[in-house]
């Protein structure tokens, strides 16, 4: 991830995830936004945020969707 630059991933079945990372003094902050498109075309949004160490495998559940990732930040 490039700090403060949203990165979108398809999760299949009308679901997608946007990750936004930022450098913290002692690690990495990650905002997770999950978008779910319902059968009627409406979009449900849910979000969460966490702090972790770079290269550490993480799993977050938001809006009933489990998202796994290993954050690393590129130098700007």
C-alpha atoms as an extended CHARMM CRD file, in Angstrom:
* protein
*
        76  EXT
         1         1  UNK       CA              0.0000000000        0.0000000000        0.0000000000  PROA      1               0.0000000000
         2         2  UNK       CA              1.0240000000        3.5460000000       -0.5930000000  PROA      2               0.0000000000
         3         3  UNK       CA              0.2160000000        5.6540000000        2.5030000000  PROA      3               0.0000000000
         4         4  UNK       CA             -3.1320000000        7.4740000000        2.3420000000  PROA      4               0.0000000000
         5         5  UNK       CA             -3.9000000000        5.9970000000       -1.1040000000  PROA      5               0.0000000000
         6         6  UNK       CA             -7.0660000000        3.8290000000       -1.2420000000  PROA      6               0.0000000000
         7         7  UNK       CA             -6.5800000000        0.3320000000       -2.6910000000  PROA      7               0.0000000000
         8         8  UNK       CA             -9.7570000000       -1.5170000000       -3.8000000000  PROA      8               0.0000000000
         9         9  UNK       CA            -10.1720000000       -5.2920000000       -3.9620000000  PROA      9               0.0000000000
        10        10  UNK       CA            -13.0800000000       -7.3750000000       -5.2640000000  PROA      10              0.0000000000
        11        11  UNK       CA            -14.3160000000      -10.0000000000       -2.7990000000  PROA      11              0.0000000000
        12        12  UNK       CA            -16.7300000000      -11.5580000000       -5.3210000000  PROA      12              0.0000000000
        13        13  UNK       CA            -20.5290000000      -11.8990000000       -5.0880000000  PROA      13              0.0000000000
        14        14  UNK       CA            -21.1590000000       -8.1270000000       -5.1540000000  PROA      14              0.0000000000
        15        15  UNK       CA            -18.6850000000       -7.3930000000       -2.3500000000  PROA      15              0.0000000000
        16        16  UNK       CA            -15.5990000000       -5.2130000000       -2.4000000000  PROA      16              0.0000000000
        17        17  UNK       CA            -13.1130000000       -3.8910000000        0.0950000000  PROA      17              0.0000000000
        18        18  UNK       CA            -11.1210000000       -0.6580000000        0.1960000000  PROA      18              0.0000000000
        19        19  UNK       CA             -7.9800000000       -0.4750000000        2.3500000000  PROA      19              0.0000000000
        20        20  UNK       CA             -6.2950000000        2.7950000000        3.3170000000  PROA      20              0.0000000000
        21        21  UNK       CA             -3.0090000000        2.6110000000        5.2060000000  PROA      21              0.0000000000
        22        22  UNK       CA             -1.0520000000        5.2210000000        7.0920000000  PROA      22              0.0000000000
        23        23  UNK       CA              2.3080000000        5.1790000000        8.8360000000  PROA      23              0.0000000000
        24        24  UNK       CA              2.1720000000        5.4510000000       12.6240000000  PROA      24              0.0000000000
        25        25  UNK       CA              5.1120000000        6.0500000000       14.9720000000  PROA      25              0.0000000000
        26        26  UNK       CA              5.0030000000        2.4160000000       16.1470000000  PROA      26              0.0000000000
        27        27  UNK       CA              3.3870000000        0.6240000000       13.2080000000  PROA      27              0.0000000000
        28        28  UNK       CA              0.6910000000        0.8820000000       10.5530000000  PROA      28              0.0000000000
        29        29  UNK       CA             -2.9050000000        2.1120000000       10.7630000000  PROA      29              0.0000000000
        30        30  UNK       CA             -5.3770000000        0.5200000000        8.3560000000  PROA      30              0.0000000000
        31        31  UNK       CA             -8.9130000000        1.6740000000        7.5880000000  PROA      31              0.0000000000
        32        32  UNK       CA            -11.1060000000       -1.0440000000        6.0510000000  PROA      32              0.0000000000
        33        33  UNK       CA            -14.2670000000       -0.1380000000        4.1220000000  PROA      33              0.0000000000
        34        34  UNK       CA            -16.5040000000       -2.9960000000        2.9340000000  PROA      34              0.0000000000
        35        35  UNK       CA            -19.1470000000       -2.3910000000        0.2450000000  PROA      35              0.0000000000
        36        36  UNK       CA            -21.8960000000       -4.9540000000       -0.3530000000  PROA      36              0.0000000000
        37        37  UNK       CA            -24.2940000000       -4.5310000000       -3.2820000000  PROA      37              0.0000000000
        38        38  UNK       CA            -27.6990000000       -6.0330000000       -2.4820000000  PROA      38              0.0000000000
        39        39  UNK       CA            -30.0200000000       -7.7320000000       -4.9900000000  PROA      39              0.0000000000
        40        40  UNK       CA            -32.0550000000       -4.4880000000       -5.2750000000  PROA      40              0.0000000000
        41        41  UNK       CA            -28.9120000000       -2.5270000000       -6.2000000000  PROA      41              0.0000000000
        42        42  UNK       CA            -28.5280000000       -0.7000000000       -2.8940000000  PROA      42              0.0000000000
        43        43  UNK       CA            -25.0500000000       -0.6030000000       -1.3850000000  PROA      43              0.0000000000
        44        44  UNK       CA            -24.3660000000       -1.2910000000        2.2820000000  PROA      44              0.0000000000
        45        45  UNK       CA            -21.1780000000        0.2390000000        3.6840000000  PROA      45              0.0000000000
        46        46  UNK       CA            -19.3870000000       -0.7680000000        6.8440000000  PROA      46              0.0000000000
        47        47  UNK       CA            -15.9710000000        0.1860000000        8.0980000000  PROA      47              0.0000000000
        48        48  UNK       CA            -13.4220000000       -0.5690000000       10.7420000000  PROA      48              0.0000000000
        49        49  UNK       CA             -9.9660000000        0.5920000000       11.6850000000  PROA      49              0.0000000000
        50        50  UNK       CA             -6.9910000000       -1.0990000000       13.3020000000  PROA      50              0.0000000000
        51        51  UNK       CA             -3.3500000000       -0.5650000000       14.2160000000  PROA      51              0.0000000000
        52        52  UNK       CA             -0.7570000000       -3.2900000000       13.6680000000  PROA      52              0.0000000000
        53        53  UNK       CA              2.8670000000       -3.9580000000       12.7660000000  PROA      53              0.0000000000
        54        54  UNK       CA              4.0030000000       -4.0140000000        9.1150000000  PROA      54              0.0000000000
        55        55  UNK       CA              4.1090000000       -7.5480000000        7.7000000000  PROA      55              0.0000000000
        56        56  UNK       CA              1.8030000000       -8.9610000000       10.3760000000  PROA      56              0.0000000000
        57        57  UNK       CA             -1.1160000000      -11.0130000000        9.0630000000  PROA      57              0.0000000000
        58        58  UNK       CA             -4.4790000000       -9.5200000000       10.1290000000  PROA      58              0.0000000000
        59        59  UNK       CA             -8.1680000000      -10.3960000000        9.8650000000  PROA      59              0.0000000000
        60        60  UNK       CA            -10.9760000000       -7.9000000000       10.3860000000  PROA      60              0.0000000000
        61        61  UNK       CA            -14.7010000000       -8.6070000000       10.3510000000  PROA      61              0.0000000000
        62        62  UNK       CA            -16.8910000000       -5.6560000000        9.4260000000  PROA      62              0.0000000000
        63        63  UNK       CA            -20.4690000000       -5.7610000000        8.2140000000  PROA      63              0.0000000000
        64        64  UNK       CA            -20.4320000000       -9.5450000000        8.5360000000  PROA      64              0.0000000000
        65        65  UNK       CA            -17.5910000000       -9.8030000000        5.9810000000  PROA      65              0.0000000000
        66        66  UNK       CA            -14.2100000000      -11.2110000000        7.0010000000  PROA      66              0.0000000000
        67        67  UNK       CA            -11.2090000000       -9.5380000000        5.3380000000  PROA      67              0.0000000000
        68        68  UNK       CA             -7.6630000000      -10.8780000000        5.7070000000  PROA      68              0.0000000000
        69        69  UNK       CA             -4.5640000000       -8.8880000000        4.7630000000  PROA      69              0.0000000000
        70        70  UNK       CA             -0.8850000000       -8.3630000000        5.5660000000  PROA      70              0.0000000000
        71        71  UNK       CA             -0.1110000000       -4.6260000000        5.5160000000  PROA      71              0.0000000000
        72        72  UNK       CA              3.1740000000       -3.2640000000        4.2070000000  PROA      72              0.0000000000
        73        73  UNK       CA              3.6770000000        0.3670000000        3.2660000000  PROA      73              0.0000000000
        74        74  UNK       CA              5.6960000000        1.6530000000        0.3220000000  PROA      74              0.0000000000
        75        75  UNK       CA              7.9610000000        4.6070000000        0.9370000000  PROA      75              0.0000000000
        76        76  UNK       CA              6.6000000000        7.8300000000       -0.5080000000  PROA      76              0.0000000000
